[in-house]
Amino acid sequence: MTKIALYRLLLIVIFSWSFSSSYTQVEVCKTCPIKTIKKGIKQAKPHQKVIVKAGVYKEHLIVIDKPLTLITNEKATIDGENKNDIIQVLADSVTIDGFKIIHVGTSYMSDFSAIRVDKSSNFTLQNLELREIFFGIYLAKSDHGVVKDNKVFGDAVHEHSSGNAIHLWYSNHVLIDNNLLVQSRDGIYLEFVDDCVISNNVSKDNIRYGLHFMFSNNDKYINNVFQNNGAGVAVMFSKNIEMKKNHFYKNWELLLMDCC
């Protein structure tokens, strides 16, 4: 092969790699053509990655309405400026990975959340740090998901004016694993939630309960730590709850109410 042919082949390889890279991901940064997360999601095709570079992005009501991965490897911060939900997931097969999310709006009429997943399945929320929240992660009518390796720091003072770190409502088959949940109303709250596993979490300094079951059946909580909460675990109007290898330290009480 001549040098010219080799040069042409090299150009083809470089072009093909560049085209493939640009096709499978969208990049967001302060000096990029796409400067906001909302625009990055809008530009992305289904199943692409939206990669967010370092920086503070002052955005709220970021709607993910297609399957994709929203990821930062540089701990980008999303600042909701205390206005509303910050991220809303309205599609199946969404992953959110690596962000610091701060300043969720507060409302006594709406459960504003750092991340709200609504009527979605096969989602993953991981490696997130949530601070200054009302609700942290809120799952509504969403199934077959994973919530793992997150840190949620609330600033709750009174029960009536605070939300829960991880909140599930009518959501089934969810794994909640290895999260740190601090100073919310409840660390984890489940209402009409079945067939979920809560494992390896640390839930501490929460005003009401470290873990709270309401009308939820066939769930497991295994190898969690509940420390300095109003009560360690409340099981109310729920059946077939499996409890193994959990650790309770300095909670006011462990409340179990098995009802019909």
C-alpha positions in Angstrom: 0.0 0.0 0.0 1.4 3.4 -1.0 1.8 6.3 1.5 -1.1 8.1 -0.2 -3.4 5.1 0.3 -2.3 4.8 3.9 -3.0 8.5 4.5 -6.5 8.2 2.9 -7.2 5.1 5.1 -6.1 7.0 8.2 -8.4 9.9 7.3 -11.3 7.5 6.8 -10.7 5.9 10.2 -10.5 9.3 12.0 -13.6 10.6 10.2 -15.5 7.4 11.1 -14.5 7.6 14.7 -15.5 11.2 14.9 -18.8 10.6 13.3 -19.6 7.6 15.6 -18.6 9.6 18.7 -20.8 12.5 17.8 -23.7 10.2 16.9 -23.8 8.4 20.2 -23.4 11.4 22.5 -24.2 15.1 23.0 -21.8 17.3 25.0 -22.9 20.2 27.2 -20.5 22.8 28.6 -20.1 26.5 29.1 -17.9 26.8 26.0 -19.7 24.2 23.9 -22.2 24.9 21.1 -24.8 23.4 23.5 -24.6 25.3 26.8 -27.7 24.1 28.8 -28.8 20.7 29.9 -32.3 21.3 28.5 -31.0 22.0 25.1 -28.7 19.0 25.3 -31.7 16.7 26.0 -33.7 18.3 23.2 -30.8 17.7 20.7 -30.2 14.1 21.8 -31.7 11.2 20.0 -33.2 8.3 21.9 -30.6 6.1 23.7 -27.8 8.7 23.3 -25.7 10.0 26.1 -25.9 13.6 27.2 -22.5 14.3 28.8 -22.4 17.4 31.0 -19.0 19.0 31.7 -18.0 20.7 35.0 -19.8 23.9 36.0 -22.9 25.2 37.7 -26.1 25.0 35.5 -28.9 27.1 36.8 -31.9 25.2 35.5 -35.1 23.7 36.7 -38.0 21.7 35.2 -35.5 19.7 33.1 -37.8 17.2 31.3 -36.4 13.9 30.0 -39.0 12.6 27.7 -37.0 10.0 25.8 -34.7 7.1 26.7 -31.2 8.4 27.3 -28.3 8.7 29.8 -27.7 12.0 31.4 -24.2 11.8 32.9 -21.4 13.9 34.3 -17.9 12.6 35.1 -16.9 16.0 36.5 -19.5 16.4 39.2 -21.4 19.1 37.4 -23.9 21.0 39.6 -27.5 21.7 38.8 -28.9 24.6 40.8 -32.7 24.7 40.7 -32.7 28.2 42.4 -35.6 27.1 44.7 -38.2 27.3 42.0 -39.8 23.9 41.3 -38.8 20.3 40.5 -35.3 20.2 39.0 -35.4 17.0 36.8 -38.6 15.3 35.7 -38.2 11.8 34.1 -41.2 11.0 31.8 -39.7 8.2 29.7 -38.6 4.6 30.1 -34.9 3.5 30.2 -33.4 6.7 31.6 -30.2 6.9 33.6 -29.1 9.9 35.6 -25.5 9.6 36.9 -23.0 11.7 38.9 -24.6 15.1 39.4 -24.7 17.4 42.4 -28.3 18.8 42.6 -29.1 21.7 44.9 -31.9 24.2 45.8 -35.2 22.4 45.2 -38.3 24.5 45.4 -40.5 24.4 48.5 -44.3 24.2 48.4 -47.1 23.2 50.7 -49.2 22.3 47.7 -46.7 20.4 45.5 -44.1 17.9 46.4 -41.2 19.5 44.5 -38.3 17.2 44.1 -34.7 17.1 43.0 -35.6 14.2 40.7 -39.2 13.1 39.9 -39.7 9.9 38.0 -43.3 9.6 36.7 -44.9 6.6 35.0 -41.6 5.3 33.9 -39.7 2.0 34.0 -36.2 0.6 33.8 -34.6 3.8 35.2 -31.3 4.1 37.1 -30.5 7.0 39.5 -26.9 6.7 40.8 -23.9 8.5 42.2 -25.9 11.7 42.9 -25.4 14.2 45.7 -28.6 16.1 46.6 -28.5 19.1 48.9 -31.0 21.7 50.1 -33.9 19.6 49.0 -37.7 19.5 49.7 -38.1 16.0 48.4 -35.0 14.3 47.1 -35.9 11.4 44.8 -39.7 11.0 44.1 -40.9 7.9 42.2 -44.6 7.9 41.2 -46.2 4.9 39.4 -42.7 3.9 38.2 -41.4 0.3 38.2 -38.3 -1.8 37.7 -35.8 0.8 38.7 -32.5 1.2 40.6 -31.7 4.0 43.1 -28.1 3.4 44.3 -25.0 5.0 45.6 -26.6 8.4 46.2 -26.2 11.0 49.1 -29.2 13.0 50.1 -28.8 15.8 52.6 -32.0 17.5 53.7 -32.2 20.5 56.0 -35.5 19.5 57.7 -36.4 21.2 61.0 -40.2 20.6 61.3 -42.2 17.6 60.0 -44.9 19.7 58.4 -42.4 21.8 56.3 -40.2 19.0 55.0 -40.2 16.2 52.5 -38.7 12.8 52.3 -35.2 11.9 51.0 -36.5 8.9 48.9 -40.2 8.7 48.3 -42.1 6.0 46.4 -45.8 6.0 45.6 -47.4 3.2 43.7 -44.0 2.0 42.5 -43.0 -1.7 42.4 -39.8 -3.8 41.8 -37.4 -1.0 42.8 -33.9 -1.6 44.3 -32.8 1.1 46.8 -29.2 0.3 47.6 -26.2 1.9 49.4 -27.6 5.4 49.8 -26.8 7.9 52.6 -30.0 9.7 53.7 -29.7 12.5 56.2 -32.1 15.1 57.9 -35.3 14.8 55.9 -38.8 14.0 57.2 -38.4 10.3 56.4 -35.3 8.8 55.0 -37.2 6.4 52.8 -41.0 6.5 52.5 -43.1 3.8 50.6 -46.8 4.0 50.0 -48.6 1.3 47.9 -45.2 -0.1 47.0 -44.7 -3.8 46.5 -41.8 -6.2 45.8 -39.0 -3.8 46.5 -35.6 -4.3 48.1 -34.1 -1.7 50.5 -30.5 -2.7 51.3 -27.2 -1.3 52.6 -28.5 2.2 53.2 -27.6 4.5 56.0 -30.7 6.6 57.1 -29.9 9.0 60.0 -31.0 12.2 61.7 -34.4 12.2 60.0 -37.2 13.9 61.9 -39.8 11.1 61.7 -38.8 7.7 60.4 -35.6 6.2 59.0 -37.8 3.9 56.8 -41.6 4.1 56.6 -44.0 1.5 55.0 -47.6 2.4 54.3 -49.9 -0.1 52.5 -46.9 -1.8 51.0 -46.4 -5.6 50.7 -43.8 -8.2 50.0 -40.9 -5.8 50.5 -37.4 -6.6 52.0 -35.1 -4.4 54.0 -31.7 -5.9 54.6 -28.4 -4.7 56.2 -29.4 -1.1 56.6 -28.3 1.3 59.4 -30.9 3.5 61.1 -29.5 6.1 63.5 -30.8 9.0 65.5 -34.2 9.1 63.7 -37.5 9.9 65.3 -38.2 6.2 65.0 -36.1 3.6 63.2 -38.7 1.8 61.0 -42.5 2.1 60.8 -44.4 -0.7 59.2 -48.1 0.3 58.9 -50.9 -1.5 57.1 -48.4 -3.7 55.3 -47.9 -7.4 54.9 -45.0 -9.9 54.3 -42.2 -7.4 55.1 -38.9 -9.2 55.4 -36.4 -7.7 57.8 -32.8 -9.0 58.1 -29.4 -7.9 59.5 -30.4 -4.2 60.1 -28.8 -2.1 62.7 -30.5 0.4 65.0 -28.7 3.1 67.0 -30.2 5.8 69.2 -33.6 6.0 67.5 -36.5 6.9 69.6 -38.3 3.7 68.8 -38.9 0.9 66.3 -42.6 1.0 65.3 -44.2 -2.1 63.9 -47.9 -2.1 63.1 -49.1 -5.2 61.2 -52.6 -4.5 60.1 -55.0 -6.2 57.7 
